[in-house]
Amino acid sequence: MAETATKILIVAGMANLLVGALSGIPMALARQSGAAAAPRYLTMVHLGGLMHGPILFGIAFAMTISTASPWVDNTAAVILAAASGLLVLKDSLNWLQKVDDEFTENSVGLTIGKLFGPLHVVGLGFASASVISGL
């Protein structure tokens, strides 16, 4: 059983949910001030946190059947937690810098996003190996 990895994923999941919930406050304030919609990247911070929290919880639950080496489990957890943090950072920076489109503006957020994607895939690969080991 991947106890340390599970704890890492649960803490990261809670952090994501907290970011998702707290980012709803400036979204509501933006709408109350008469904006037709909340800023694009603020919405992405909000949704990303609310989506990645349950994703990390699900992975934590799935990894409880792991019989892989603890370093595989812990590596998966650390990479996935870091990747989710990078996603929040990417979208937060884009929002705070008032980026309209990270791709056309080649924003700092886009650079961070280029790290998030591969890390997320590698983390999911390690987590999948952990889960498969327990089947």
N, CA, C and O atoms as a GROMACS GRO file, in nm:
protein
  540
    1MET      N    1   0.085  -0.119   0.000
    1MET     CA    2   0.000   0.000   0.000
    1MET      C    3   0.089   0.124   0.000
    1MET      O    4   0.190   0.129   0.069
    2ALA      N    5   0.051   0.223  -0.076
    2ALA     CA    6   0.130   0.344  -0.096
    2ALA      C    7   0.089   0.453   0.002
    2ALA      O    8   0.023   0.550  -0.035
    3GLU      N    9   0.127   0.436   0.128
    3GLU     CA   10   0.080   0.529   0.232
    3GLU      C   11   0.134   0.671   0.215
    3GLU      O   12   0.056   0.766   0.220
    4THR      N   13   0.263   0.687   0.195
    4THR     CA   14   0.320   0.821   0.178
    4THR      C   15   0.266   0.886   0.052
    4THR      O   16   0.228   1.003   0.053
    5ALA      N   17   0.263   0.811  -0.056
    5ALA     CA   18   0.211   0.863  -0.182
    5ALA      C   19   0.065   0.907  -0.167
    5ALA      O   20   0.026   1.012  -0.218
    6THR      N   21  -0.013   0.827  -0.098
    6THR     CA   22  -0.154   0.861  -0.077
    6THR      C   23  -0.166   0.992   0.001
    6THR      O   24  -0.250   1.076  -0.033
    7LYS      N   25  -0.086   1.009   0.102
    7LYS     CA   26  -0.090   1.132   0.180
    7LYS      C   27  -0.050   1.253   0.096
    7LYS      O   28  -0.113   1.359   0.105
    8ILE      N   29   0.052   1.238   0.014
    8ILE     CA   30   0.095   1.348  -0.075
    8ILE      C   31  -0.020   1.387  -0.168
    8ILE      O   32  -0.049   1.505  -0.185
    9LEU      N   33  -0.084   1.287  -0.227
    9LEU     CA   34  -0.192   1.313  -0.321
    9LEU      C   35  -0.314   1.376  -0.252
    9LEU      O   36  -0.379   1.464  -0.310
   10ILE      N   37  -0.344   1.333  -0.131
   10ILE     CA   38  -0.457   1.390  -0.058
   10ILE      C   39  -0.430   1.536  -0.022
   10ILE      O   40  -0.517   1.621  -0.038
   11VAL      N   41  -0.310   1.564   0.025
   11VAL     CA   42  -0.275   1.704   0.059
   11VAL      C   43  -0.280   1.791  -0.067
   11VAL      O   44  -0.335   1.902  -0.063
   12ALA      N   45  -0.224   1.743  -0.177
   12ALA     CA   46  -0.226   1.819  -0.302
   12ALA      C   47  -0.370   1.837  -0.352
   12ALA      O   48  -0.406   1.943  -0.404
   13GLY      N   49  -0.451   1.734  -0.335
   13GLY     CA   50  -0.592   1.744  -0.376
   13GLY      C   51  -0.666   1.849  -0.295
   13GLY      O   52  -0.745   1.926  -0.349
   14MET      N   53  -0.641   1.850  -0.164
   14MET     CA   54  -0.705   1.951  -0.079
   14MET      C   55  -0.658   2.092  -0.116
   14MET      O   56  -0.737   2.186  -0.118
   15ALA      N   57  -0.528   2.106  -0.146
   15ALA     CA   58  -0.476   2.237  -0.187
   15ALA      C   59  -0.544   2.283  -0.316
   15ALA      O   60  -0.578   2.400  -0.330
   16ASN      N   61  -0.563   2.191  -0.408
   16ASN     CA   62  -0.631   2.226  -0.532
   16ASN      C   63  -0.775   2.268  -0.507
   16ASN      O   64  -0.821   2.367  -0.565
   17LEU      N   65  -0.845   2.195  -0.422
   17LEU     CA   66  -0.983   2.233  -0.390
   17LEU      C   67  -0.989   2.370  -0.323
   17LEU      O   68  -1.079   2.449  -0.350
   18LEU      N   69  -0.893   2.398  -0.236
   18LEU     CA   70  -0.888   2.528  -0.169
   18LEU      C   71  -0.866   2.640  -0.270
   18LEU      O   72  -0.933   2.743  -0.264
   19VAL      N   73  -0.772   2.620  -0.362
   19VAL     CA   74  -0.748   2.720  -0.466
   19VAL      C   75  -0.873   2.739  -0.551
   19VAL      O   76  -0.911   2.851  -0.584
   20GLY      N   77  -0.936   2.628  -0.587
   20GLY     CA   78  -1.059   2.636  -0.666
   20GLY      C   79  -1.168   2.714  -0.595
   20GLY      O   80  -1.236   2.796  -0.656
   21ALA      N   81  -1.184   2.689  -0.467
   21ALA     CA   82  -1.287   2.759  -0.390
   21ALA      C   83  -1.253   2.906  -0.371
   21ALA      O   84  -1.338   2.992  -0.391
   22LEU      N   85  -1.129   2.934  -0.334
   22LEU     CA   86  -1.090   3.073  -0.310
   22LEU      C   87  -1.092   3.157  -0.437
   22LEU      O   88  -1.122   3.277  -0.432
   23SER      N   89  -1.061   3.096  -0.550
   23SER     CA   90  -1.063   3.172  -0.675
   23SER      C   91  -1.205   3.208  -0.717
   23SER      O   92  -1.226   3.292  -0.804
   24GLY      N   93  -1.302   3.144  -0.655
   24GLY     CA   94  -1.441   3.181  -0.682
   24GLY      C   95  -1.476   3.320  -0.628
   24GLY      O   96  -1.569   3.384  -0.677
   25ILE      N   97  -1.401   3.365  -0.528
   25ILE     CA   98  -1.429   3.497  -0.468
   25ILE      C   99  -1.401   3.609  -0.568
   25ILE      O  100  -1.490   3.691  -0.592
   26PRO      N  101  -1.280   3.617  -0.628
   26PRO     CA  102  -1.260   3.723  -0.727
   26PRO      C  103  -1.348   3.707  -0.851
   26PRO      O  104  -1.381   3.805  -0.917
   27MET      N  105  -1.387   3.583  -0.881
   27MET     CA  106  -1.480   3.563  -0.993
   27MET      C  107  -1.613   3.629  -0.963
   27MET      O  108  -1.669   3.699  -1.047
   28ALA      N  109  -1.664   3.607  -0.843
   28ALA     CA  110  -1.792   3.667  -0.804
   28ALA      C  111  -1.781   3.819  -0.799
   28ALA      O  112  -1.873   3.890  -0.840
   29LEU      N  113  -1.670   3.869  -0.748
   29LEU     CA  114  -1.651   4.014  -0.741
   29LEU      C  115  -1.645   4.075  -0.881
   29LEU      O  116  -1.699   4.184  -0.903
   30ALA      N  117  -1.582   4.007  -0.973
   30ALA     CA  118  -1.577   4.057  -1.112
   30ALA      C  119  -1.717   4.064  -1.172
   30ALA      O  120  -1.751   4.161  -1.240
   31ARG      N  121  -1.795   3.962  -1.148
   31ARG     CA  122  -1.932   3.961  -1.202
   31ARG      C  123  -2.019   4.066  -1.134
   31ARG      O  124  -2.102   4.129  -1.200
   32GLN      N  125  -2.001   4.086  -1.004
   32GLN     CA  126  -2.080   4.186  -0.931
   32GLN      C  127  -2.048   4.327  -0.977
   32GLN      O  128  -2.131   4.417  -0.967
   33SER      N  129  -1.926   4.345  -1.027
   33SER     CA  130  -1.888   4.479  -1.072
   33SER      C  131  -1.940   4.508  -1.212
   33SER      O  132  -1.912   4.614  -1.268
   34GLY      N  133  -2.014   4.416  -1.268
   34GLY     CA  134  -2.078   4.439  -1.397
   34GLY      C  135  -2.014   4.371  -1.516
   34GLY      O  136  -2.062   4.386  -1.628
   35ALA      N  137  -1.907   4.296  -1.496
   35ALA     CA  138  -1.843   4.226  -1.607
   35ALA      C  139  -1.938   4.118  -1.660
   35ALA      O  140  -2.009   4.052  -1.585
   36ALA      N  141  -1.937   4.103  -1.791
   36ALA     CA  142  -2.023   4.002  -1.854
   36ALA      C  143  -1.977   3.861  -1.819
   36ALA      O  144  -2.057   3.768  -1.814
   37ALA      N  145  -1.848   3.846  -1.795
   37ALA     CA  146  -1.792   3.716  -1.758
   37ALA      C  147  -1.668   3.739  -1.674
   37ALA      O  148  -1.607   3.846  -1.678
   38ALA      N  149  -1.631   3.639  -1.599
   38ALA     CA  150  -1.506   3.646  -1.522
   38ALA      C  151  -1.390   3.634  -1.619
   38ALA      O  152  -1.405   3.576  -1.727
   39PRO      N  153  -1.274   3.688  -1.584
   39PRO     CA  154  -1.157   3.674  -1.673
   39PRO      C  155  -1.129   3.527  -1.705
   39PRO      O  156  -1.144   3.440  -1.620
   40ARG      N  157  -1.088   3.503  -1.828
   40ARG     CA  158  -1.068   3.368  -1.880
   40ARG      C  159  -0.976   3.284  -1.791
   40ARG      O  160  -1.011   3.173  -1.752
   41TYR      N  161  -0.859   3.337  -1.758
   41TYR     CA  162  -0.763   3.256  -1.683
   41TYR      C  163  -0.799   3.245  -1.536
   41TYR      O  164  -0.758   3.149  -1.471
   42LEU      N  165  -0.875   3.338  -1.483
   42LEU     CA  166  -0.927   3.322  -1.348
   42LEU      C  167  -1.026   3.206  -1.345
   42LEU      O  168  -1.027   3.126  -1.252
   43THR      N  169  -1.108   3.198  -1.447
   43THR     CA  170  -1.202   3.086  -1.459
   43THR      C  171  -1.125   2.955  -1.468
   43THR      O  172  -1.168   2.853  -1.413
   44MET      N  173  -1.012   2.956  -1.539
   44MET     CA  174  -0.932   2.834  -1.552
   44MET      C  175  -0.867   2.795  -1.419
   44MET      O  176  -0.855   2.677  -1.389
   45VAL      N  177  -0.826   2.894  -1.340
   45VAL     CA  178  -0.773   2.864  -1.206
   45VAL      C  179  -0.882   2.796  -1.124
   45VAL      O  180  -0.859   2.694  -1.059
   46HIS      N  181  -1.001   2.854  -1.128
   46HIS     CA  182  -1.115   2.804  -1.052
   46HIS      C  183  -1.148   2.659  -1.093
   46HIS      O  184  -1.155   2.570  -1.009
   47LEU      N  185  -1.167   2.639  -1.221
   47LEU     CA  186  -1.204   2.506  -1.270
   47LEU      C  187  -1.090   2.405  -1.255
   47LEU      O  188  -1.114   2.288  -1.223
   48GLY      N  189  -0.967   2.450  -1.278
   48GLY     CA  190  -0.853   2.360  -1.263
   48GLY      C  191  -0.841   2.307  -1.122
   48GLY      O  192  -0.817   2.188  -1.101
   49GLY      N  193  -0.858   2.396  -1.024
   49GLY     CA  194  -0.852   2.352  -0.884
   49GLY      C  195  -0.964   2.256  -0.850
   49GLY      O  196  -0.943   2.155  -0.782
   50LEU      N  197  -1.084   2.288  -0.898
   50LEU     CA  198  -1.199   2.203  -0.867
   50LEU      C  199  -1.194   2.070  -0.942
   50LEU      O  200  -1.255   1.973  -0.898
   51MET      N  201  -1.123   2.065  -1.053
   51MET     CA  202  -1.109   1.940  -1.127
   51MET      C  203  -0.993   1.856  -1.076
   51MET      O  204  -1.006   1.734  -1.058
   52HIS      N  205  -0.879   1.920  -1.052
   52HIS     CA  206  -0.760   1.843  -1.013
   52HIS      C  207  -0.769   1.790  -0.871
   52HIS      O  208  -0.707   1.688  -0.840
   53GLY      N  209  -0.842   1.856  -0.783
   53GLY     CA  210  -0.860   1.801  -0.649
   53GLY      C  211  -0.918   1.661  -0.653
   53GLY      O  212  -0.855   1.568  -0.603
   54PRO      N  213  -1.035   1.643  -0.713
   54PRO     CA  214  -1.091   1.507  -0.722
   54PRO      C  215  -1.007   1.410  -0.804
   54PRO      O  216  -1.005   1.291  -0.776
   55ILE      N  217  -0.938   1.462  -0.906
   55ILE     CA  218  -0.849   1.374  -0.984
   55ILE      C  219  -0.741   1.316  -0.894
   55ILE      O  220  -0.714   1.196  -0.897
   56LEU      N  221  -0.678   1.402  -0.814
   56LEU     CA  222  -0.573   1.355  -0.724
   56LEU      C  223  -0.628   1.262  -0.616
   56LEU      O  224  -0.561   1.166  -0.578
   57PHE      N  225  -0.750   1.288  -0.568
   57PHE     CA  226  -0.812   1.197  -0.471
   57PHE      C  227  -0.836   1.060  -0.535
   57PHE      O  228  -0.813   0.957  -0.472
   58GLY      N  229  -0.882   1.061  -0.659
   58GLY     CA  230  -0.907   0.935  -0.729
   58GLY      C  231  -0.779   0.855  -0.748
   58GLY      O  232  -0.778   0.733  -0.731
   59ILE      N  233  -0.672   0.924  -0.784
   59ILE     CA  234  -0.544   0.855  -0.801
   59ILE      C  235  -0.495   0.802  -0.666
   59ILE      O  236  -0.441   0.692  -0.659
   60ALA      N  237  -0.512   0.881  -0.560
   60ALA     CA  238  -0.473   0.835  -0.426
   60ALA      C  239  -0.547   0.706  -0.391
   60ALA      O  240  -0.488   0.611  -0.340
   61PHE      N  241  -0.676   0.704  -0.418
   61PHE     CA  242  -0.755   0.584  -0.390
   61PHE      C  243  -0.707   0.467  -0.475
   61PHE      O  244  -0.690   0.356  -0.424
   62ALA      N  245  -0.686   0.490  -0.604
   62ALA     CA  246  -0.642   0.382  -0.694
   62ALA      C  247  -0.508   0.325  -0.651
   62ALA      O  248  -0.485   0.204  -0.662
   63MET      N  249  -0.419   0.411  -0.602
   63MET     CA  250  -0.285   0.365  -0.566
   63MET      C  251  -0.282   0.285  -0.436
   63MET      O  252  -0.178   0.229  -0.401
   64THR      N  253  -0.392   0.277  -0.365
   64THR     CA  254  -0.394   0.198  -0.242
   64THR      C  255  -0.376   0.048  -0.271
   64THR      O  256  -0.342  -0.028  -0.181
   65ILE      N  257  -0.398   0.008  -0.395
   65ILE     CA  258  -0.378  -0.134  -0.429
   65ILE      C  259  -0.236  -0.161  -0.478
   65ILE      O  260  -0.203  -0.276  -0.509
   66SER      N  261  -0.153  -0.059  -0.485
   66SER     CA  262  -0.018  -0.074  -0.539
   66SER      C  263   0.065  -0.173  -0.458
   66SER      O  264   0.062  -0.175  -0.335
   67THR      N  265   0.140  -0.256  -0.532
   67THR     CA  266   0.241  -0.340  -0.470
   67THR      C  267   0.379  -0.302  -0.524
   67THR      O  268   0.477  -0.374  -0.505
   68ALA      N  269   0.385  -0.188  -0.592
   68ALA     CA  270   0.512  -0.140  -0.647
   68ALA      C  271   0.602  -0.091  -0.535
   68ALA      O  272   0.560  -0.074  -0.420
   69SER      N  273   0.724  -0.070  -0.570
   69SER     CA  274   0.822  -0.015  -0.475
   69SER      C  275   0.775   0.123  -0.429
   69SER      O  276   0.719   0.198  -0.509
   70PRO      N  277   0.796   0.158  -0.304
   70PRO     CA  278   0.755   0.290  -0.255
   70PRO      C  279   0.812   0.406  -0.337
   70PRO      O  280   0.749   0.510  -0.348
   71TRP      N  281   0.932   0.389  -0.394
   71TRP     CA  282   0.987   0.500  -0.472
   71TRP      C  283   0.904   0.525  -0.597
   71TRP      O  284   0.894   0.639  -0.642
   72VAL      N  285   0.844   0.421  -0.655
   72VAL     CA  286   0.758   0.439  -0.773
   72VAL      C  287   0.632   0.514  -0.732
   72VAL      O  288   0.593   0.611  -0.797
   73ASP      N  289   0.570   0.469  -0.624
   73ASP     CA  290   0.448   0.535  -0.574
   73ASP      C  291   0.475   0.681  -0.537
   73ASP      O  292   0.400   0.770  -0.576
   74ASN      N  293   0.581   0.703  -0.461
   74ASN     CA  294   0.611   0.838  -0.415
   74ASN      C  295   0.652   0.930  -0.530
   74ASN      O  296   0.619   1.048  -0.530
   75THR      N  297   0.724   0.874  -0.627
   75THR     CA  298   0.761   0.953  -0.745
   75THR      C  299   0.636   0.997  -0.820
   75THR      O  300   0.625   1.113  -0.860
   76ALA      N  301   0.543   0.906  -0.837
   76ALA     CA  302   0.418   0.940  -0.904
   76ALA      C  303   0.346   1.052  -0.830
   76ALA      O  304   0.301   1.149  -0.891
   77ALA      N  305   0.336   1.037  -0.700
   77ALA     CA  306   0.263   1.136  -0.620
   77ALA      C  307   0.329   1.273  -0.624
   77ALA      O  308   0.261   1.374  -0.641
   78VAL      N  309   0.459   1.277  -0.609
   78VAL     CA  310   0.530   1.405  -0.610
   78VAL      C  311   0.519   1.472  -0.747
   78VAL      O  312   0.495   1.592  -0.755
   79ILE      N  313   0.535   1.395  -0.853
   79ILE     CA  314   0.525   1.453  -0.987
   79ILE      C  315   0.384   1.505  -1.012
   79ILE      O  316   0.368   1.615  -1.065
   80LEU      N  317   0.282   1.428  -0.976
   80LEU     CA  318   0.144   1.473  -0.998
   80LEU      C  319   0.110   1.594  -0.913
   80LEU      O  320   0.039   1.684  -0.959
   81ALA      N  321   0.157   1.599  -0.790
   81ALA     CA  322   0.133   1.715  -0.704
   81ALA      C  323   0.202   1.839  -0.762
   81ALA      O  324   0.145   1.948  -0.766
   82ALA      N  325   0.326   1.821  -0.807
   82ALA     CA  326   0.400   1.933  -0.866
   82ALA      C  327   0.332   1.980  -0.995
   82ALA      O  328   0.321   2.101  -1.018
   83ALA      N  329   0.288   1.887  -1.076
   83ALA     CA  330   0.222   1.923  -1.202
   83ALA      C  331   0.094   2.003  -1.174
   83ALA      O  332   0.067   2.102  -1.242
   84SER      N  333   0.016   1.961  -1.076
   84SER     CA  334  -0.107   2.034  -1.046
   84SER      C  335  -0.075   2.174  -0.995
   84SER      O  336  -0.147   2.270  -1.022
   85GLY      N  337   0.035   2.186  -0.920
   85GLY     CA  338   0.078   2.317  -0.874
   85GLY      C  339   0.121   2.407  -0.989
   85GLY      O  340   0.092   2.526  -0.990
   86LEU      N  341   0.190   2.348  -1.088
   86LEU     CA  342   0.229   2.425  -1.205
   86LEU      C  343   0.108   2.474  -1.284
   86LEU      O  344   0.109   2.584  -1.338
   87LEU      N  345   0.005   2.391  -1.291
   87LEU     CA  346  -0.115   2.432  -1.364
   87LEU      C  347  -0.180   2.552  -1.296
   87LEU      O  348  -0.221   2.648  -1.363
   88VAL      N  349  -0.191   2.547  -1.165
   88VAL     CA  350  -0.247   2.661  -1.091
   88VAL      C  351  -0.160   2.784  -1.110
   88VAL      O  352  -0.211   2.894  -1.131
   89LEU      N  353  -0.029   2.767  -1.103
   89LEU     CA  354   0.063   2.879  -1.120
   89LEU      C  355   0.051   2.939  -1.260
   89LEU      O  356   0.046   3.061  -1.275
   90LYS      N  357   0.047   2.855  -1.361
   90LYS     CA  358   0.035   2.898  -1.500
   90LYS      C  359  -0.088   2.986  -1.519
   90LYS      O  360  -0.078   3.098  -1.569
   91ASP      N  361  -0.202   2.935  -1.479
   91ASP     CA  362  -0.326   3.009  -1.500
   91ASP      C  363  -0.335   3.133  -1.410
   91ASP      O  364  -0.390   3.235  -1.451
   92SER      N  365  -0.280   3.124  -1.290
   92SER     CA  366  -0.280   3.241  -1.201
   92SER      C  367  -0.195   3.354  -1.259
   92SER      O  368  -0.236   3.470  -1.259
   93LEU      N  369  -0.077   3.320  -1.309
   93LEU     CA  370   0.008   3.423  -1.370
   93LEU      C  371  -0.059   3.484  -1.493
   93LEU      O  372  -0.056   3.606  -1.512
   94ASN      N  373  -0.119   3.399  -1.575
   94ASN     CA  374  -0.189   3.451  -1.693
   94ASN      C  375  -0.301   3.547  -1.652
   94ASN      O  376  -0.319   3.651  -1.715
   95TRP      N  377  -0.374   3.512  -1.548
   95TRP     CA  378  -0.482   3.598  -1.499
   95TRP      C  379  -0.426   3.729  -1.445
   95TRP      O  380  -0.473   3.837  -1.482
   96LEU      N  381  -0.327   3.720  -1.358
   96LEU     CA  382  -0.272   3.841  -1.294
   96LEU      C  383  -0.203   3.933  -1.395
   96LEU      O  384  -0.200   4.054  -1.376
   97GLN      N  385  -0.148   3.875  -1.502
   97GLN     CA  386  -0.083   3.955  -1.605
   97GLN      C  387  -0.180   3.998  -1.715
   97GLN      O  388  -0.141   4.059  -1.815
   98LYS      N  389  -0.309   3.966  -1.695
   98LYS     CA  390  -0.415   4.003  -1.788
   98LYS      C  391  -0.389   3.952  -1.931
   98LYS      O  392  -0.409   4.023  -2.030
   99VAL      N  393  -0.343   3.829  -1.938
   99VAL     CA  394  -0.318   3.765  -2.067
   99VAL      C  395  -0.451   3.728  -2.129
   99VAL      O  396  -0.538   3.672  -2.062
  100ASP      N  397  -0.468   3.758  -2.257
  100ASP     CA  398  -0.590   3.720  -2.328
  100ASP      C  399  -0.577   3.580  -2.388
  100ASP      O  400  -0.670   3.500  -2.382
  101ASP      N  401  -0.461   3.551  -2.446
  101ASP     CA  402  -0.436   3.420  -2.508
  101ASP      C  403  -0.289   3.387  -2.489
  101ASP      O  404  -0.202   3.448  -2.550
  102GLU      N  405  -0.262   3.288  -2.404
  102GLU     CA  406  -0.123   3.256  -2.371
  102GLU      C  407  -0.043   3.214  -2.493
  102GLU      O  408   0.079   3.233  -2.496
  103PHE      N  409  -0.108   3.157  -2.593
  103PHE     CA  410  -0.037   3.109  -2.711
  103PHE      C  411   0.004   3.225  -2.802
  103PHE      O  412   0.119   3.233  -2.844
  104THR      N  413  -0.088   3.314  -2.831
  104THR     CA  414  -0.053   3.427  -2.917
  104THR      C  415   0.039   3.526  -2.849
  104THR      O  416   0.119   3.592  -2.915
  105GLU      N  417   0.029   3.537  -2.717
  105GLU     CA  418   0.112   3.631  -2.643
  105GLU      C  419   0.242   3.568  -2.593
  105GLU      O  420   0.328   3.637  -2.539
  106ASN      N  421   0.256   3.436  -2.611
  106ASN     CA  422   0.374   3.363  -2.565
  106ASN      C  423   0.408   3.400  -2.420
  106ASN      O  424   0.521   3.439  -2.390
  107SER      N  425   0.310   3.388  -2.335
  107SER     CA  426   0.321   3.433  -2.195
  107SER      C  427   0.412   3.343  -2.113
  107SER      O  428   0.447   3.232  -2.153
  108VAL      N  429   0.450   3.394  -1.996
  108VAL     CA  430   0.524   3.313  -1.899
  108VAL      C  431   0.441   3.192  -1.861
  108VAL      O  432   0.494   3.083  -1.841
  109GLY      N  433   0.310   3.211  -1.853
  109GLY     CA  434   0.220   3.100  -1.823
  109GLY      C  435   0.232   2.987  -1.924
  109GLY      O  436   0.228   2.870  -1.889
  110LEU      N  437   0.248   3.024  -2.050
  110LEU     CA  438   0.264   2.922  -2.155
  110LEU      C  439   0.391   2.842  -2.131
  110LEU      O  440   0.392   2.719  -2.146
  111THR      N  441   0.498   2.909  -2.094
  111THR     CA  442   0.625   2.840  -2.064
  111THR      C  443   0.606   2.741  -1.950
  111THR      O  444   0.656   2.628  -1.956
  112ILE      N  445   0.534   2.783  -1.847
  112ILE     CA  446   0.506   2.694  -1.734
  112ILE      C  447   0.418   2.578  -1.779
  112ILE      O  448   0.436   2.464  -1.736
  113GLY      N  449   0.321   2.609  -1.865
  113GLY     CA  450   0.232   2.506  -1.918
  113GLY      C  451   0.306   2.399  -1.997
  113GLY      O  452   0.266   2.283  -1.999
  114LYS      N  453   0.415   2.439  -2.061
  114LYS     CA  454   0.496   2.342  -2.135
  114LYS      C  455   0.566   2.245  -2.042
  114LYS      O  456   0.606   2.136  -2.084
  115LEU      N  457   0.583   2.283  -1.916
  115LEU     CA  458   0.638   2.191  -1.816
  115LEU      C  459   0.527   2.103  -1.757
  115LEU      O  460   0.548   1.984  -1.730
  116PHE      N  461   0.410   2.163  -1.737
  116PHE     CA  462   0.298   2.090  -1.677
  116PHE      C  463   0.262   1.966  -1.757
  116PHE      O  464   0.253   1.856  -1.701
  117GLY      N  465   0.242   1.981  -1.887
  117GLY     CA  466   0.193   1.869  -1.970
  117GLY      C  467   0.279   1.744  -1.959
  117GLY      O  468   0.228   1.638  -1.922
  118PRO      N  469   0.409   1.755  -1.990
  118PRO     CA  470   0.493   1.635  -1.980
  118PRO      C  471   0.500   1.579  -1.838
  118PRO      O  472   0.499   1.457  -1.819
  119LEU      N  473   0.509   1.667  -1.737
  119LEU     CA  474   0.513   1.618  -1.599
  119LEU      C  475   0.387   1.540  -1.565
  119LEU      O  476   0.393   1.436  -1.501
  120HIS      N  477   0.273   1.593  -1.607
  120HIS     CA  478   0.146   1.528  -1.578
  120HIS      C  479   0.142   1.388  -1.641
  120HIS      O  480   0.099   1.292  -1.578
  121VAL      N  481   0.186   1.378  -1.766
  121VAL     CA  482   0.186   1.249  -1.835
  121VAL      C  483   0.281   1.150  -1.767
  121VAL      O  484   0.247   1.034  -1.748
  122VAL      N  485   0.401   1.197  -1.731
  122VAL     CA  486   0.497   1.110  -1.664
  122VAL      C  487   0.441   1.065  -1.528
  122VAL      O  488   0.451   0.948  -1.492
  123GLY      N  489   0.383   1.158  -1.453
  123GLY     CA  490   0.323   1.123  -1.324
  123GLY      C  491   0.212   1.020  -1.338
  123GLY      O  492   0.202   0.926  -1.260
  124LEU      N  493   0.129   1.039  -1.441
  124LEU     CA  494   0.022   0.941  -1.466
  124LEU      C  495   0.079   0.806  -1.506
  124LEU      O  496   0.022   0.701  -1.473
  125GLY      N  497   0.191   0.807  -1.576
  125GLY     CA  498   0.257   0.680  -1.614
  125GLY      C  499   0.305   0.605  -1.491
  125GLY      O  500   0.282   0.484  -1.478
  126PHE      N  501   0.372   0.676  -1.399
  126PHE     CA  502   0.417   0.612  -1.275
  126PHE      C  503   0.298   0.564  -1.193
  126PHE      O  504   0.301   0.453  -1.139
  127ALA      N  505   0.194   0.646  -1.182
  127ALA     CA  506   0.076   0.605  -1.106
  127ALA      C  507   0.008   0.484  -1.168
  127ALA      O  508  -0.039   0.396  -1.096
  128SER      N  509   0.002   0.481  -1.300
  128SER     CA  510  -0.058   0.366  -1.369
  128SER      C  511   0.023   0.239  -1.343
  128SER      O  512  -0.034   0.132  -1.322
  129ALA      N  513   0.156   0.252  -1.346
  129ALA     CA  514   0.241   0.137  -1.315
  129ALA      C  515   0.215   0.088  -1.173
  129ALA      O  516   0.212  -0.032  -1.148
  130SER      N  517   0.198   0.181  -1.080
  130SER     CA  518   0.170   0.144  -0.941
  130SER      C  519   0.040   0.067  -0.930
  130SER      O  520   0.033  -0.036  -0.862
  131VAL      N  521  -0.062   0.118  -0.996
  131VAL     CA  522  -0.193   0.054  -0.988
  131VAL      C  523  -0.189  -0.083  -1.055
  131VAL      O  524  -0.242  -0.181  -1.002
  132ILE      N  525  -0.128  -0.090  -1.171
  132ILE     CA  526  -0.118  -0.218  -1.243
  132ILE      C  527  -0.043  -0.323  -1.160
  132ILE      O  528  -0.074  -0.442  -1.167
  133SER      N  529   0.055  -0.278  -1.083
  133SER     CA  530   0.132  -0.372  -1.000
  133SER      C  531   0.044  -0.444  -0.899
  133SER      O  532   0.075  -0.556  -0.858
  134GLY      N  533  -0.065  -0.381  -0.860
  134GLY     CA  534  -0.151  -0.440  -0.760
  134GLY      C  535  -0.262  -0.528  -0.815
  134GLY      O  536  -0.342  -0.583  -0.739
  135LEU      N  537  -0.268  -0.542  -0.946
  135LEU     CA  538  -0.374  -0.624  -1.006
  135LEU      C  539  -0.339  -0.771  -1.005
  135LEU      O  540  -0.418  -0.853  -1.052
   0.00000   0.00000   0.00000
